[in-house]
Amino acid sequence: MKRYKRHDLVVVKLNKSQIGKAKKAHAKHEKITHVLLCGPYGQLFGTEDFCTKRAITWLEVFPYIFKKRKKIGRAKLSNYESTWDLVGTLITIQDGLSAQYGVQPPPPQFKKQSGCCLLPFRRK
């Protein structure tokens, strides 16, 4: 499966100037500190948690597109807009690669999380 190039998911910490430009481009979002770069497919702006959660999840959900994730301290950006319908684009590309090579990616192996335990209601 090495006939195509897989890209890195990169979480970048923005500097003060970049944060100002990103906030200006995303007027309704107040908390922007990081950007998630998704190779040539696009980018998402948000908090560190927002970007990191997507990087962790998308690495498993899109194994034919992304090979690893990393965090870096700075990057030069030319555009401060989040890519519209980035997830839809990634799904289309993943499905195209699956069909082209005749394989299906394995189901994501998310870590089991503890859920809320509801206790039965007791009458007195």
N, CA, C and O atoms as a Tinker XYZ file with bonds, in Angstrom:
   496  protein
     1  N      0.826000   -1.206000    0.000000    73     2
     2  CA     0.000000    0.000000    0.000000    64     1     3
     3  C      0.864000    1.260000    0.000000    63     2     4     5
     4  O      0.434000    2.280000    0.538000    81     3
     5  N      2.059000    1.229000   -0.579000    73     3     6
     6  CA     2.913000    2.402000   -0.579000    64     5     7
     7  C      2.916000    3.104000   -1.927000    63     6     8     9
     8  O      3.884000    3.786000   -2.262000    81     7
     9  N      1.851000    2.950000   -2.709000    73     7    10
    10  CA     1.778000    3.577000   -4.022000    64     9    11
    11  C      1.347000    5.028000   -3.957000    63    10    12    13
    12  O      1.439000    5.743000   -4.955000    81    11
    13  N      0.897000    5.461000   -2.847000    73    11    14
    14  CA     0.449000    6.845000   -2.695000    64    13    15
    15  C      1.124000    7.437000   -1.474000    63    14    16    17
    16  O      1.576000    6.716000   -0.585000    81    15
    17  N      1.184000    8.744000   -1.443000    73    15    18
    18  CA     1.859000    9.439000   -0.349000    64    17    19
    19  C      0.883000    9.727000    0.781000    63    18    20    21
    20  O     -0.161000   10.344000    0.571000    81    19
    21  N      1.231000    9.277000    1.977000    73    19    22
    22  CA     0.442000    9.616000    3.158000    64    21    23
    23  C      1.071000   10.837000    3.814000    63    22    24    25
    24  O      2.281000   11.047000    3.723000    81    23
    25  N      0.261000   11.622000    4.459000    73    23    26
    26  CA     0.701000   12.889000    5.042000    64    25    27
    27  C      0.660000   12.836000    6.560000    63    26    28    29
    28  O      0.072000   11.929000    7.150000    81    27
    29  N      1.297000   13.825000    7.186000    73    27    30
    30  CA     1.293000   13.953000    8.637000    64    29    31
    31  C      0.158000   14.870000    9.077000    63    30    32    33
    32  O     -0.199000   15.814000    8.372000    81    31
    33  N     -0.399000   14.585000   10.234000    73    31    34
    34  CA    -1.318000   15.508000   10.906000    64    33    35
    35  C     -0.461000   16.333000   11.856000    63    34    36    37
    36  O      0.175000   15.779000   12.753000    81    35
    37  N     -0.436000   17.639000   11.674000    73    35    38
    38  CA     0.468000   18.497000   12.428000    64    37    39
    39  C     -0.341000   19.503000   13.245000    63    38    40    41
    40  O     -1.107000   20.292000   12.692000    81    39
    41  N     -0.162000   19.467000   14.564000    73    39    42
    42  CA    -0.780000   20.448000   15.461000    64    41    43
    43  C      0.271000   21.529000   15.721000    63    42    44    45
    44  O      1.367000   21.241000   16.204000    81    43
    45  N     -0.080000   22.778000   15.393000    73    43    46
    46  CA     0.861000   23.889000   15.491000    64    45    47
    47  C      0.354000   24.902000   16.504000    63    46    48    49
    48  O     -0.812000   25.295000   16.469000    81    47
    49  N      1.230000   25.322000   17.402000    73    47    50
    50  CA     0.904000   26.390000   18.356000    64    49    51
    51  C      1.108000   27.721000   17.640000    63    50    52    53
    52  O      2.173000   27.976000   17.078000    81    51
    53  N      0.089000   28.559000   17.666000    73    51    54
    54  CA     0.156000   29.850000   16.992000    64    53    55
    55  C      0.810000   30.904000   17.880000    63    54    56    57
    56  O      0.674000   30.859000   19.103000    81    55
    57  N      1.521000   31.854000   17.267000    73    55    58
    58  CA     2.066000   32.978000   18.031000    64    57    59
    59  C      1.000000   34.073000   18.132000    63    58    60    61
    60  O     -0.078000   33.935000   17.554000    81    59
    61  N      1.286000   35.150000   18.853000    73    59    62
    62  CA     0.275000   36.194000   19.101000    64    61    63
    63  C     -0.232000   36.823000   17.813000    63    62    64    65
    64  O     -1.428000   37.082000   17.682000    81    63
    65  N      0.645000   37.067000   16.876000    73    63    66
    66  CA     0.251000   37.668000   15.598000    64    65    67
    67  C     -0.680000   36.728000   14.827000    63    66    68    69
    68  O     -1.693000   37.160000   14.279000    81    67
    69  N     -0.330000   35.449000   14.791000    73    67    70
    70  CA    -1.153000   34.468000   14.095000    64    69    71
    71  C     -2.503000   34.283000   14.772000    63    70    72    73
    72  O     -3.518000   34.110000   14.098000    81    71
    73  N     -2.521000   34.319000   16.100000    73    71    74
    74  CA    -3.790000   34.209000   16.832000    64    73    75
    75  C     -4.704000   35.376000   16.472000    63    74    76    77
    76  O     -5.904000   35.190000   16.270000    81    75
    77  N     -4.138000   36.577000   16.392000    73    75    78
    78  CA    -4.924000   37.751000   16.022000    64    77    79
    79  C     -5.514000   37.622000   14.621000    63    78    80    81
    80  O     -6.683000   37.943000   14.408000    81    79
    81  N     -4.712000   37.154000   13.669000    73    79    82
    82  CA    -5.201000   36.967000   12.295000    64    81    83
    83  C     -6.267000   35.885000   12.226000    63    82    84    85
    84  O     -7.255000   36.023000   11.505000    81    83
    85  N     -6.066000   34.812000   12.973000    73    83    86
    86  CA    -7.038000   33.714000   12.972000    64    85    87
    87  C     -8.353000   34.152000   13.612000    63    86    88    89
    88  O     -9.427000   33.804000   13.122000    81    87
    89  N     -8.275000   34.911000   14.700000    73    87    90
    90  CA    -9.496000   35.398000   15.351000    64    89    91
    91  C    -10.248000   36.371000   14.449000    63    90    92    93
    92  O    -11.479000   36.405000   14.454000    81    91
    93  N     -9.515000   37.153000   13.684000    73    91    94
    94  CA   -10.148000   38.077000   12.743000    64    93    95
    95  C    -10.880000   37.300000   11.646000    63    94    96    97
    96  O    -11.965000   37.696000   11.221000    81    95
    97  N    -10.286000   36.195000   11.190000    73    95    98
    98  CA   -10.901000   35.367000   10.154000    64    97    99
    99  C    -12.074000   34.554000   10.699000    63    98   100   101
   100  O    -12.996000   34.231000    9.950000    81    99
   101  N    -12.054000   34.221000   11.985000    73    99   102
   102  CA   -13.110000   33.441000   12.632000    64   101   103
   103  C    -13.753000   34.306000   13.715000    63   102   104   105
   104  O    -13.545000   34.066000   14.904000    81   103
   105  N    -14.505000   35.275000   13.325000    73   103   106
   106  CA   -15.048000   36.273000   14.245000    64   105   107
   107  C    -15.866000   35.662000   15.385000    63   106   108   109
   108  O    -15.848000   36.189000   16.497000    81   107
   109  N    -16.577000   34.573000   15.136000    73   107   110
   110  CA   -17.442000   34.021000   16.179000    64   109   111
   111  C    -16.714000   33.122000   17.170000    63   110   112   113
   112  O    -17.271000   32.808000   18.222000    81   111
   113  N    -15.494000   32.701000   16.870000    73   111   114
   114  CA   -14.728000   31.843000   17.770000    64   113   115
   115  C    -13.708000   32.684000   18.528000    63   114   116   117
   116  O    -12.865000   33.343000   17.920000    81   115
   117  N    -13.785000   32.661000   19.834000    73   115   118
   118  CA   -12.891000   33.476000   20.644000    64   117   119
   119  C    -11.634000   32.729000   21.070000    63   118   120   121
   120  O    -10.588000   33.349000   21.266000    81   119
   121  N    -11.715000   31.432000   21.213000    73   119   122
   122  CA   -10.578000   30.669000   21.735000    64   121   123
   123  C     -9.853000   29.950000   20.598000    63   122   124   125
   124  O    -10.167000   28.803000   20.280000    81   123
   125  N     -8.906000   30.614000   20.004000    73   123   126
   126  CA    -8.071000   30.012000   18.966000    64   125   127
   127  C     -6.630000   30.151000   19.422000    63   126   128   129
   128  O     -6.136000   31.259000   19.629000    81   127
   129  N     -5.958000   29.016000   19.579000    73   127   130
   130  CA    -4.558000   29.021000   19.986000    64   129   131
   131  C     -3.702000   28.108000   19.108000    63   130   132   133
   132  O     -2.477000   28.231000   19.092000    81   131
   133  N     -4.347000   27.187000   18.374000    73   131   134
   134  CA    -3.635000   26.196000   17.587000    64   133   135
   135  C     -4.307000   25.994000   16.232000    63   134   136   137
   136  O     -5.440000   26.420000   16.006000    81   135
   137  N     -3.575000   25.333000   15.342000    73   135   138
   138  CA    -4.119000   24.952000   14.040000    64   137   139
   139  C     -3.725000   23.499000   13.779000    63   138   140   141
   140  O     -2.627000   23.071000   14.135000    81   139
   141  N     -4.629000   22.748000   13.155000    73   139   142
   142  CA    -4.357000   21.372000   12.742000    64   141   143
   143  C     -4.177000   21.388000   11.233000    63   142   144   145
   144  O     -5.123000   21.660000   10.493000    81   143
   145  N     -2.957000   21.097000   10.773000    73   143   146
   146  CA    -2.646000   21.052000    9.351000    64   145   147
   147  C     -2.807000   19.625000    8.853000    63   146   148   149
   148  O     -2.206000   18.699000    9.397000    81   147
   149  N     -3.617000   19.451000    7.819000    73   147   150
   150  CA    -3.938000   18.124000    7.295000    64   149   151
   151  C     -3.357000   17.933000    5.901000    63   150   152   153
   152  O     -4.088000   17.614000    4.963000    81   151
   153  N     -2.074000   18.121000    5.761000    73   151   154
   154  CA    -1.420000   17.967000    4.466000    64   153   155
   155  C     -2.000000   18.944000    3.449000    63   154   156   157
   156  O     -2.308000   20.082000    3.803000    81   155
   157  N     -2.156000   18.529000    2.199000    73   155   158
   158  CA    -2.690000   19.417000    1.168000    64   157   159
   159  C     -4.214000   19.551000    1.204000    63   158   160   161
   160  O     -4.793000   20.268000    0.387000    81   159
   161  N     -4.863000   18.864000    2.145000    73   159   162
   162  CA    -6.318000   18.817000    2.173000    64   161   163
   163  C     -6.960000   19.976000    2.916000    63   162   164   165
   164  O     -8.115000   20.305000    2.647000    81   163
   165  N     -6.249000   20.604000    3.842000    73   163   166
   166  CA    -6.821000   21.732000    4.550000    64   165   167
   167  C     -6.311000   21.860000    5.968000    63   166   168   169
   168  O     -5.326000   21.236000    6.364000    81   167
   169  N     -7.016000   22.695000    6.724000    73   167   170
   170  CA    -6.613000   23.006000    8.087000    64   169   171
   171  C     -7.817000   23.375000    8.928000    63   170   172   173
   172  O     -8.852000   23.793000    8.410000    81   171
   173  N     -7.666000   23.212000   10.247000    73   171   174
   174  CA    -8.696000   23.596000   11.215000    64   173   175
   175  C     -8.052000   24.413000   12.320000    63   174   176   177
   176  O     -6.970000   24.071000   12.799000    81   175
   177  N     -8.708000   25.485000   12.726000    73   175   178
   178  CA    -8.231000   26.323000   13.820000    64   177   179
   179  C     -9.076000   26.058000   15.051000    63   178   180   181
   180  O    -10.273000   25.793000   14.948000    81   179
   181  N     -8.441000   26.130000   16.231000    73   179   182
   182  CA    -9.159000   25.938000   17.490000    64   181   183
   183  C     -8.202000   25.901000   18.653000    63   182   184   185
   184  O     -7.067000   26.369000   18.565000    81   183
   185  N     -8.678000   25.335000   19.750000    73   183   186
   186  CA    -7.844000   25.210000   20.943000    64   185   187
   187  C     -6.919000   24.001000   20.779000    63   186   188   189
   188  O     -7.044000   23.227000   19.830000    81   187
   189  N     -6.000000   23.861000   21.717000    73   187   190
   190  CA    -5.084000   22.724000   21.662000    64   189   191
   191  C     -5.844000   21.404000   21.793000    63   190   192   193
   192  O     -5.559000   20.451000   21.067000    81   191
   193  N     -6.810000   21.343000   22.713000    73   191   194
   194  CA    -7.603000   20.120000   22.894000    64   193   195
   195  C     -8.382000   19.776000   21.629000    63   194   196   197
   196  O     -8.398000   18.620000   21.206000    81   195
   197  N     -9.026000   20.765000   21.025000    73   195   198
   198  CA    -9.813000   20.569000   19.813000    64   197   199
   199  C     -8.946000   19.966000   18.703000    63   198   200   201
   200  O     -9.331000   18.975000   18.082000    81   199
   201  N     -7.790000   20.556000   18.460000    73   199   202
   202  CA    -6.905000   20.093000   17.384000    64   201   203
   203  C     -6.293000   18.732000   17.695000    63   202   204   205
   204  O     -6.200000   17.877000   16.814000    81   203
   205  N     -5.874000   18.527000   18.943000    73   203   206
   206  CA    -5.235000   17.266000   19.320000    64   205   207
   207  C     -6.217000   16.102000   19.261000    63   206   208   209
   208  O     -5.857000   15.020000   18.797000    81   207
   209  N     -7.440000   16.303000   19.718000    73   207   210
   210  CA    -8.444000   15.232000   19.675000    64   209   211
   211  C     -8.709000   14.792000   18.244000    63   210   212   213
   212  O     -8.819000   13.596000   17.976000    81   211
   213  N     -8.811000   15.738000   17.328000    73   211   214
   214  CA    -9.047000   15.384000   15.931000    64   213   215
   215  C     -7.837000   14.680000   15.324000    63   214   216   217
   216  O     -7.993000   13.743000   14.541000    81   215
   217  N     -6.643000   15.119000   15.677000    73   215   218
   218  CA    -5.434000   14.481000   15.151000    64   217   219
   219  C     -5.347000   13.024000   15.610000    63   218   220   221
   220  O     -5.000000   12.146000   14.820000    81   219
   221  N     -5.654000   12.768000   16.860000    73   219   222
   222  CA    -5.611000   11.404000   17.394000    64   221   223
   223  C     -6.661000   10.529000   16.710000    63   222   224   225
   224  O     -6.371000    9.402000   16.309000    81   223
   225  N     -7.861000   11.045000   16.584000    73   223   226
   226  CA    -8.961000   10.275000   16.001000    64   225   227
   227  C     -8.763000   10.060000   14.505000    63   226   228   229
   228  O     -8.938000    8.945000   14.014000    81   227
   229  N     -8.406000   11.100000   13.785000    73   227   230
   230  CA    -8.292000   11.000000   12.328000    64   229   231
   231  C     -7.156000   10.092000   11.899000    63   230   232   233
   232  O     -7.190000    9.548000   10.795000    81   231
   233  N     -6.166000    9.917000   12.733000    73   231   234
   234  CA    -5.077000    9.008000   12.396000    64   233   235
   235  C     -5.603000    7.577000   12.251000    63   234   236   237
   236  O     -5.128000    6.824000   11.401000    81   235
   237  N     -6.569000    7.208000   13.070000    73   235   238
   238  CA    -7.177000    5.876000   12.985000    64   237   239
   239  C     -8.297000    5.813000   11.968000    63   238   240   241
   240  O     -8.465000    4.795000   11.297000    81   239
   241  N     -9.061000    6.873000   11.842000    73   239   242
   242  CA   -10.208000    6.870000   10.941000    64   241   243
   243  C     -9.771000    6.950000    9.477000    63   242   244   245
   244  O    -10.429000    6.376000    8.610000    81   243
   245  N     -8.678000    7.649000    9.190000    73   243   246
   246  CA    -8.192000    7.825000    7.819000    64   245   247
   247  C     -6.769000    7.263000    7.671000    63   246   248   249
   248  O     -5.834000    8.028000    7.433000    81   247
   249  N     -6.589000    5.937000    7.808000    73   247   250
   250  CA    -5.235000    5.377000    7.773000    64   249   251
   251  C     -4.573000    5.437000    6.400000    63   250   252   253
   252  O     -3.347000    5.362000    6.318000    81   251
   253  N     -5.342000    5.569000    5.317000    73   251   254
   254  CA    -4.748000    5.646000    3.988000    64   253   255
   255  C     -4.312000    7.061000    3.642000    63   254   256   257
   256  O     -3.591000    7.260000    2.664000    81   255
   257  N     -4.735000    8.049000    4.424000    73   255   258
   258  CA    -4.393000    9.444000    4.145000    64   257   259
   259  C     -3.265000    9.924000    5.053000    63   258   260   261
   260  O     -2.352000   10.613000    4.598000    81   259
   261  N     -3.322000    9.562000    6.339000    73   259   262
   262  CA    -2.364000   10.085000    7.315000    64   261   263
   263  C     -1.516000    8.963000    7.905000    63   262   264   265
   264  O     -2.017000    7.875000    8.189000    81   263
   265  N     -0.222000    9.241000    8.086000    73   263   266
   266  CA     0.668000    8.214000    8.630000    64   265   267
   267  C      1.069000    8.469000   10.074000    63   266   268   269
   268  O      1.291000    7.512000   10.816000    81   267
   269  N      1.170000    9.736000   10.504000    73   267   270
   270  CA     1.520000   10.010000   11.899000    64   269   271
   271  C      1.068000   11.413000   12.266000    63   270   272   273
   272  O      0.718000   12.221000   11.406000    81   271
   273  N      1.084000   11.678000   13.563000    73   271   274
   274  CA     0.730000   13.005000   14.046000    64   273   275
   275  C      1.908000   13.567000   14.817000    63   274   276   277
   276  O      2.695000   12.826000   15.408000    81   275
   277  N      2.018000   14.875000   14.803000    73   275   278
   278  CA     3.083000   15.509000   15.557000    64   277   279
   279  C      2.670000   16.918000   15.952000    63   278   280   281
   280  O      1.786000   17.524000   15.347000    81   279
   281  N      3.339000   17.421000   16.992000    73   279   282
   282  CA     3.115000   18.792000   17.460000    64   281   283
   283  C      4.382000   19.583000   17.204000    63   282   284   285
   284  O      5.491000   19.111000   17.455000    81   283
   285  N      4.197000   20.799000   16.699000    73   283   286
   286  CA     5.349000   21.669000   16.496000    64   285   287
   287  C      5.041000   23.045000   17.074000    63   286   288   289
   288  O      3.880000   23.395000   17.287000    81   287
   289  N      6.078000   23.807000   17.321000    73   287   290
   290  CA     5.933000   25.092000   17.985000    64   289   291
   291  C      5.573000   26.246000   17.082000    63   290   292   293
   292  O      5.002000   27.236000   17.538000    81   291
   293  N      5.902000   26.134000   15.782000    73   291   294
   294  CA     5.561000   27.237000   14.887000    64   293   295
   295  C      5.558000   26.759000   13.447000    63   294   296   297
   296  O      6.193000   25.764000   13.098000    81   295
   297  N      4.829000   27.491000   12.625000    73   295   298
   298  CA     4.761000   27.207000   11.198000    64   297   299
   299  C      4.355000   28.490000   10.481000    63   298   300   301
   300  O      3.673000   29.342000   11.050000    81   299
   301  N      4.767000   28.613000    9.264000    73   299   302
   302  CA     4.404000   29.776000    8.458000    64   301   303
   303  C      3.085000   29.466000    7.763000    63   302   304   305
   304  O      2.979000   28.478000    7.036000    81   303
   305  N      2.085000   30.304000    7.985000    73   303   306
   306  CA     0.759000   30.111000    7.397000    64   305   307
   307  C      0.469000   31.223000    6.403000    63   306   308   309
   308  O      0.823000   32.380000    6.631000    81   307
   309  N     -0.175000   30.866000    5.302000    73   307   310
   310  CA    -0.554000   31.872000    4.321000    64   309   311
   311  C     -2.050000   32.156000    4.362000    63   310   312   313
   312  O     -2.505000   33.172000    3.837000    81   311
   313  N     -2.817000   31.263000    4.981000    73   311   314
   314  CA    -4.267000   31.388000    5.027000    64   313   315
   315  C     -4.728000   31.114000    6.455000    63   314   316   317
   316  O     -4.256000   30.173000    7.094000    81   315
   317  N     -5.635000   31.922000    6.946000    73   315   318
   318  CA    -6.117000   31.777000    8.320000    64   317   319
   319  C     -7.589000   31.362000    8.377000    63   318   320   321
   320  O     -8.252000   31.573000    9.393000    81   319
   321  N     -8.093000   30.785000    7.314000    73   319   322
   322  CA    -9.456000   30.271000    7.270000    64   321   323
   323  C     -9.424000   28.763000    7.477000    63   322   324   325
   324  O     -8.540000   28.081000    6.960000    81   323
   325  N    -10.386000   28.242000    8.233000    73   323   326
   326  CA   -10.525000   26.788000    8.338000    64   325   327
   327  C    -11.111000   26.267000    7.032000    63   326   328   329
   328  O    -11.919000   26.941000    6.394000    81   327
   329  N    -10.707000   25.081000    6.643000    73   327   330
   330  CA   -11.195000   24.482000    5.405000    64   329   331
   331  C    -12.631000   24.025000    5.593000    63   330   332   333
   332  O    -12.944000   23.283000    6.524000    81   331
   333  N    -13.495000   24.475000    4.702000    73   331   334
   334  CA   -14.905000   24.120000    4.772000    64   333   335
   335  C    -15.063000   22.661000    4.376000    63   334   336   337
   336  O    -14.463000   22.229000    3.391000    81   335
   337  N    -15.844000   21.899000    5.107000    73   335   338
   338  CA   -16.160000   20.493000    4.860000    64   337   339
   339  C    -14.905000   19.630000    4.723000    63   338   340   341
   340  O    -14.812000   18.793000    3.826000    81   339
   341  N    -13.959000   19.839000    5.606000    73   339   342
   342  CA   -12.719000   19.071000    5.591000    64   341   343
   343  C    -12.978000   17.585000    5.809000    63   342   344   345
   344  O    -12.371000   16.745000    5.143000    81   343
   345  N    -13.869000   17.255000    6.731000    73   343   346
   346  CA   -14.174000   15.845000    7.011000    64   345   347
   347  C    -14.792000   15.176000    5.780000    63   346   348   349
   348  O    -14.441000   14.043000    5.451000    81   347
   349  N    -15.693000   15.857000    5.112000    73   347   350
   350  CA   -16.301000   15.310000    3.892000    64   349   351
   351  C    -15.260000   15.049000    2.815000    63   350   352   353
   352  O    -15.318000   14.035000    2.119000    81   351
   353  N    -14.314000   15.958000    2.679000    73   351   354
   354  CA   -13.231000   15.786000    1.711000    64   353   355
   355  C    -12.379000   14.580000    2.067000    63   354   356   357
   356  O    -12.035000   13.781000    1.196000    81   355
   357  N    -12.035000   14.443000    3.351000    73   355   358
   358  CA   -11.213000   13.314000    3.788000    64   357   359
   359  C    -11.932000   11.981000    3.590000    63   358   360   361
   360  O    -11.303000   10.993000    3.214000    81   359
   361  N    -13.232000   11.943000    3.836000    73   359   362
   362  CA   -14.010000   10.720000    3.624000    64   361   363
   363  C    -14.004000   10.343000    2.153000    63   362   364   365
   364  O    -13.827000    9.172000    1.817000    81   363
   365  N    -14.193000   11.311000    1.273000    73   363   366
   366  CA   -14.197000   11.062000   -0.163000    64   365   367
   367  C    -12.849000   10.512000   -0.632000    63   366   368   369
   368  O    -12.797000    9.571000   -1.424000    81   367
   369  N    -11.768000   11.100000   -0.143000    73   367   370
   370  CA   -10.428000   10.648000   -0.521000    64   369   371
   371  C    -10.164000    9.245000    0.015000    63   370   372   373
   372  O     -9.645000    8.396000   -0.710000    81   371
   373  N    -10.512000    8.989000    1.270000    73   371   374
   374  CA   -10.317000    7.667000    1.876000    64   373   375
   375  C    -11.098000    6.602000    1.103000    63   374   376   377
   376  O    -10.568000    5.528000    0.816000    81   375
   377  N    -12.361000    6.900000    0.766000    73   375   378
   378  CA   -13.179000    5.943000    0.018000    64   377   379
   379  C    -12.605000    5.707000   -1.377000    63   378   380   381
   380  O    -12.630000    4.581000   -1.874000    81   379
   381  N    -12.091000    6.760000   -2.009000    73   379   382
   382  CA   -11.482000    6.621000   -3.331000    64   381   383
   383  C    -10.248000    5.739000   -3.296000    63   382   384   385
   384  O    -10.059000    4.898000   -4.174000    81   383
   385  N     -9.406000    5.926000   -2.285000    73   383   386
   386  CA    -8.217000    5.082000   -2.147000    64   385   387
   387  C     -8.597000    3.640000   -1.854000    63   386   388   389
   388  O     -7.969000    2.715000   -2.371000    81   387
   389  N     -9.615000    3.439000   -1.035000    73   387   390
   390  CA   -10.077000    2.080000   -0.729000    64   389   391
   391  C    -10.563000    1.385000   -1.989000    63   390   392   393
   392  O    -10.245000    0.218000   -2.218000    81   391
   393  N    -11.337000    2.096000   -2.811000    73   391   394
   394  CA   -11.864000    1.508000   -4.045000    64   393   395
   395  C    -10.747000    1.270000   -5.060000    63   394   396   397
   396  O    -10.743000    0.247000   -5.744000    81   395
   397  N     -9.812000    2.195000   -5.162000    73   395   398
   398  CA    -8.733000    2.081000   -6.134000    64   397   399
   399  C     -7.842000    0.881000   -5.860000    63   398   400   401
   400  O     -7.440000    0.174000   -6.785000    81   399
   401  N     -7.537000    0.653000   -4.597000    73   399   402
   402  CA    -6.645000   -0.440000   -4.239000    64   401   403
   403  C     -7.385000   -1.695000   -3.789000    63   402   404   405
   404  O     -6.752000   -2.702000   -3.473000    81   403
   405  N     -8.708000   -1.649000   -3.756000    73   403   406
   406  CA    -9.496000   -2.822000   -3.434000    64   405   407
   407  C     -9.353000   -3.323000   -2.011000    63   406   408   409
   408  O     -9.435000   -4.526000   -1.763000    81   407
   409  N     -9.141000   -2.415000   -1.079000    73   407   410
   410  CA    -9.009000   -2.799000    0.328000    64   409   411
   411  C     -9.895000   -1.901000    1.173000    63   410   412   413
   412  O    -10.250000   -0.794000    0.766000    81   411
   413  N    -10.241000   -2.383000    2.336000    73   411   414
   414  CA   -11.007000   -1.592000    3.292000    64   413   415
   415  C    -10.152000   -1.378000    4.531000    63   414   416   417
   416  O     -9.492000   -2.309000    4.992000    81   415
   417  N    -10.153000   -0.161000    5.080000    73   415   418
   418  CA    -9.376000    0.064000    6.298000    64   417   419
   419  C     -9.996000   -0.692000    7.466000    63   418   420   421
   420  O    -11.206000   -0.912000    7.500000    81   419
   421  N     -9.167000   -1.086000    8.416000    73   419   422
   422  CA    -9.725000   -1.760000    9.591000    64   421   423
   423  C    -10.571000   -0.788000   10.398000    63   422   424   425
   424  O    -10.367000    0.423000   10.317000    81   423
   425  N    -11.512000   -1.300000   11.170000    73   423   426
   426  CA   -12.310000   -0.392000   12.004000    64   425   427
   427  C    -11.419000    0.280000   13.043000    63   426   428   429
   428  O    -10.464000   -0.328000   13.525000    81   427
   429  N    -11.722000    1.528000   13.393000    73   427   430
   430  CA   -10.917000    2.222000   14.404000    64   429   431
   431  C    -10.920000    1.477000   15.729000    63   430   432   433
   432  O    -11.943000    0.926000   16.135000    81   431
   433  N     -9.785000    1.460000   16.397000    73   431   434
   434  CA    -9.626000    0.768000   17.678000    64   433   435
   435  C     -9.563000    1.790000   18.802000    63   434   436   437
   436  O     -8.514000    1.972000   19.420000    81   435
   437  N    -10.666000    2.447000   19.067000    73   435   438
   438  CA   -10.690000    3.460000   20.113000    64   437   439
   439  C    -10.522000    2.806000   21.469000    63   438   440   441
   440  O    -10.990000    1.693000   21.708000    81   439
   441  N     -9.845000    3.520000   22.350000    73   439   442
   442  CA    -9.673000    3.014000   23.701000    64   441   443
   443  C    -11.020000    2.986000   24.404000    63   442   444   445
   444  O    -11.839000    3.892000   24.251000    81   443
   445  N    -11.230000    1.945000   25.164000    73   443   446
   446  CA   -12.478000    1.814000   25.911000    64   445   447
   447  C    -12.514000    2.881000   26.991000    63   446   448   449
   448  O    -11.569000    3.030000   27.766000    81   447
   449  N    -13.597000    3.612000   27.034000    73   447   450
   450  CA   -13.717000    4.692000   28.005000    64   449   451
   451  C    -14.745000    4.309000   29.058000    63   450   452   453
   452  O    -15.732000    3.629000   28.774000    81   451
   453  N    -14.494000    4.755000   30.261000    73   451   454
   454  CA   -15.470000    4.484000   31.309000    64   453   455
   455  C    -16.651000    5.411000   31.104000    63   454   456   457
   456  O    -16.486000    6.607000   30.865000    81   455
   457  N    -17.816000    4.859000   31.197000    73   455   458
   458  CA   -19.021000    5.650000   30.986000    64   457   459
   459  C    -19.697000    5.973000   32.296000    63   458   460   461
   460  O    -19.188000    5.664000   33.373000    81   459
   461  N    -20.815000    6.581000   32.190000    73   459   462
   462  CA   -21.589000    6.948000   33.364000    64   461   463
   463  C    -22.356000    5.724000   33.852000    63   462   464   465
   464  O    -22.990000    5.022000   33.065000    81   463
   465  N    -22.293000    5.489000   35.100000    73   463   466
   466  CA   -23.006000    4.351000   35.669000    64   465   467
   467  C    -24.282000    4.872000   36.323000    63   466   468   469
   468  O    -24.232000    5.622000   37.298000    81   467
   469  N    -25.410000    4.469000   35.779000    73   467   470
   470  CA   -26.686000    4.902000   36.352000    64   469   471
   471  C    -27.123000    3.892000   37.400000    63   470   472   473
   472  O    -27.263000    2.703000   37.117000    81   471
   473  N    -27.332000    4.371000   38.584000    73   471   474
   474  CA   -27.763000    3.510000   39.677000    64   473   475
   475  C    -29.287000    3.402000   39.638000    63   474   476   477
   476  O    -29.975000    4.361000   39.292000    81   475
   477  N    -29.801000    2.239000   39.992000    73   475   478
   478  CA   -31.253000    2.098000   39.972000    64   477   479
   479  C    -31.907000    3.008000   41.021000    63   478   480   481
   480  O    -31.351000    3.258000   42.090000    81   479
   481  N    -33.081000    3.482000   40.683000    73   479   482
   482  CA   -33.830000    4.354000   41.578000    64   481   483
   483  C    -34.430000    3.514000   42.698000    63   482   484   485
   484  O    -35.079000    2.504000   42.429000    81   483
   485  N    -34.223000    3.913000   43.940000    73   483   486
   486  CA   -34.776000    3.171000   45.081000    64   485   487
   487  C    -35.923000    3.951000   45.691000    63   486   488   489
   488  O    -35.836000    5.156000   45.925000    81   487
   489  N    -36.972000    3.243000   45.932000    73   487   490
   490  CA   -38.109000    3.870000   46.625000    64   489   491
   491  C    -37.999000    3.581000   48.088000    63   490   492   493
   492  O    -37.570000    2.499000   48.490000    81   491
   493  N    -38.382000    4.534000   48.881000    73   491   494
   494  CA   -38.304000    4.365000   50.347000    64   493   495
   495  C    -39.611000    3.924000   50.918000    63   494   496
   496  O    -39.724000    3.734000   52.129000    81   495
